[in-house]
Amino acid sequence: MITETEFSLARSCPVKVRHHRAHLPRNDRNNTFAEWLRSEAHKLKTVVGHLFPSALQIAGDLTHHTADRTRSALAHDGVVAGAVFRTDHAVCRVDYAERDGPILRLYTVVTKCVASERLALGEEFSYRSGAVRSEWRDALELVAFRVRIAQHTFPDLKVIPLIVAPLRDAVCDYEGLHACLSPGAAAMERAAITAATALLKIISVSQPCQYLHSVVDKRITEIERSDDSELSPMLGYKCKKCEFRGTGSDSGFETCWGPLAQISPHMFELTHMWFIQDENGRPVADRLAREGRVSMWDIPEERIAGEYAPRQLLQLDGTETGMEIIEPALLEKMKEVPYPRHFLDIETIRSLLPVHRGGKVNGLTLFQFSVHTQTSADADYVHHAWLNDTRADPNRAFLRALRNTIGDEGAVLIWTRYEEVSFNELFTELVLGFERNEDVEWLRKLLSGGRIVDQNAWCFSHYWHPKMAGKTSIKSVLPAVWSETWPMKTSSLFADFPPDRNPYAVLTEEGGVADGCGAMVAYLDALSSDPVVARKSREELLRYCWVDTLAMVAIWEYWRWRLEQHRAEPAEGEDPP
């Protein structure tokens, strides 16, 4: 019996269906990002439920019993929630099914935004050529799968597939919508329901689904073949991000790869491996996997080229020697950074349902920042923090507070370009809203004035540590440098953290906010009407964001110390100074 989960898994690899049926553990479900997505989907479906207030709910597993109940309910006009359709070979559950005489409408709630401009042109889901847009393909293939099963169940009805999705940039006219949708919240008041449902759009997807009928049939055939134990997996680059990539006998990845999974260092450990391609423009990992040569040392060096080649070669050198690499050019760049030096981290939330009145669907809300500032080489670092504590859109207050904190002088150090990208989005939002004031002009100068320095870009080009492997995220780099012994690590600046446990590890041990998704959830809790919940969340957010900029300072100071130490060391053949 082919389920929706199996149908979706088989898109990238039919053998995954075999792993699923063997109940092998997945690595994409038990993390904060997956929890956030589930929360977003639950809240959206709660809102959609108000569009079908009289729907008959079909509860229970996907059994013959629930399928029979659905068939019976749809024998006459009406709406069924959680409708189950079942054939001899496949089963699915549709969010809402509506019988209207000879017509059967299937409604699928989609956690993706639709753009009104593309909808008006008839190009939201497919191009003029008929090809389905890649960003919609997964969702629409699932809808087409449901149509196929429902049509088999009701062959005499015309089945019309529709999706219910948020309309991108639709503006929310209600404050605290998320609080209304949180677990344990009281029933939504009429104003909240009206505001929430106004953000949604119901759209027919009959045409793109027609394009996908042959795809659905082919996929079903592939899944049926996947039960054949003789079917050999097609090993290649796609396996790098396999949902069943664990360790030991419960690993689907190791089941497929056999002894090749144990090769170390494995080619998949090399950063940006996708961009090492063969003469046909395909990942060279595909060919190496077929040949059974999957060591990092099997990667043909002559194929390493392009934007990511310097980093890849740096990692290969470091992996070969097992030694930390820190290039002298980094010290020269650091010296050129002017004072005051502002180490900045921001926290944002982007959700399908806007957090605040006036917010947009899928819009960016900037709710917090942390800054560690050093005004001169001999000065202590001073910390500044801001966190929105009002039930109102914080973007303008964020901008004003940031301007007051970092002013017009000095460098603004960030880790990755996320802050810069977010500021550009904020600037665009304000300009399109015809806002012209000193804060907006300040933001324009910040973005165009060359003040922003990306530490991650420097790390990518000039630094490698064995404990980082192929990663340069701050949560990989800080533990690496923290594992070393260096003078400032025991200073009062880092007094909250023992020398043998890095700050991020301590955050995790404390059980509070420890990553960006956790910060988004905590922000919603910080707006709670329960003062105990709100206070606890605010404290956790302030500590987490403080650690992020403290981590940037730690890495900076470690680099400076290590580079100056190297500079003081005599060159080979020279006497020590």
Secondary structure, 3 states (H helix, E strand, C coil): CECHHHHHHCCCCCHHHHHHHCCCCCCCCCCHHHHHHHHHHHHHHHHHHCCCCCCEECCCCCCHHHHHHHHHHCCCCEEEEEEEEECCCEEEEEEEEEEECCEEEEEEECCCCECHHHHHHCCCCECCCCCECHHHHHHHHHHHHHHHHHHHHCCCCEEEEEEEEEECCCECCCCCHHHHHCCCCCCCCHHHHHHHHCCEEEEECHHHHHHCHHHHHHHHHHHHHHCCCCCCCCCCHHHHHCCCCCCHHHCHHHHHHHHHHHCCCEHHHCCCHHHCECCCCCEHHHHHHHHCCCEHHHCCHHHCCCCCHHHHHHHHHHHHHCCCEECCHHHHHHHCCCCCEEEEEEEEEECCCCCCCCCECCCEEEEEEEEEEECCCCCCCEEEEEECCCCCCCHHHHHHHHHHHHCCCCEEEECCCHHHHHHHHHHHHHHHCCCCCHHHHHHHHHHHCCCEEEHHHHHHHHEECCCCCCCCCHHHHHHHHHCCCCHHHHCHHHCCCCCCCCHHHHHHHHCCCCCHHHHHHHHHHHCCCCHHHHHHHHHHHHHHHHHHHHHHHHHHHHHHHHHHHHHHCCCCCCCCC
